[in-house]
C-alpha cells in the first residue's frame, strides 16, 4: 500500500484518507500505526469489492443519509457501514485473512 504524507490531505481532524488505494496521511502527525494501516487496508478491500466507484457512491450516499439522521457530520461518518467495519476490526491484523466477501454489509 502506498502512503503519501501531505500537509493538505486529509483535512484537519483526520489522520489518514484512502483514495483509490493510496493512503494520504497528515505530515505533521506521527507515522501511521499498524492499526491505522490495517483500517485503510480494510477500506481498500471494500473498494475492490464494489469496483471502486460503487464504494464512493455508496459511501457518500450513506454519509448524507446518516448526516440527516444524526444532524452531525462526524457521528454520521462514524456510522457509515464501511467505517464501522473498519473501526471494529482494525485492531485485528489478521482480519482480512478471514473476512467474508462483502463483510461491510452486516454493518449497514
Secondary structure as the mmCIF struct_conf table of DSSP 4:
data_model
#
loop_
_struct_conf.conf_type_id
_struct_conf.id
_struct_conf.beg_label_comp_id
_struct_conf.beg_label_asym_id
_struct_conf.beg_label_seq_id
_struct_conf.end_label_comp_id
_struct_conf.end_label_asym_id
_struct_conf.end_label_seq_id
STRN STRN1 UNK A 2 UNK A 6
BEND BEND1 UNK A 7 UNK A 10
TURN_TY1_P TURN_TY1_P1 UNK A 12 UNK A 13
BEND BEND2 UNK A 15 UNK A 15
STRN STRN2 UNK A 16 UNK A 19
TURN_TY1_P TURN_TY1_P2 UNK A 20 UNK A 21
STRN STRN3 UNK A 22 UNK A 26
TURN_TY1_P TURN_TY1_P3 UNK A 27 UNK A 28
BEND BEND3 UNK A 29 UNK A 29
HELX_LH_PP_P HELX_LH_PP_P1 UNK A 30 UNK A 33
HELX_RH_AL_P HELX_RH_AL_P1 UNK A 34 UNK A 49
TURN_TY1_P TURN_TY1_P4 UNK A 50 UNK A 52
HELX_RH_AL_P HELX_RH_AL_P2 UNK A 53 UNK A 70
BEND BEND4 UNK A 71 UNK A 71
HELX_RH_AL_P HELX_RH_AL_P3 UNK A 73 UNK A 78
TURN_TY1_P TURN_TY1_P5 UNK A 79 UNK A 79
BEND BEND5 UNK A 80 UNK A 80
HELX_RH_AL_P HELX_RH_AL_P4 UNK A 81 UNK A 89
TURN_TY1_P TURN_TY1_P6 UNK A 90 UNK A 91
TURN_TY1_P TURN_TY1_P7 UNK A 93 UNK A 94
HELX_RH_AL_P HELX_RH_AL_P5 UNK A 95 UNK A 98
HELX_LH_PP_P HELX_LH_PP_P2 UNK A 99 UNK A 100
TURN_TY1_P TURN_TY1_P8 UNK A 101 UNK A 102
HELX_RH_3T_P HELX_RH_3T_P1 UNK A 103 UNK A 107
#
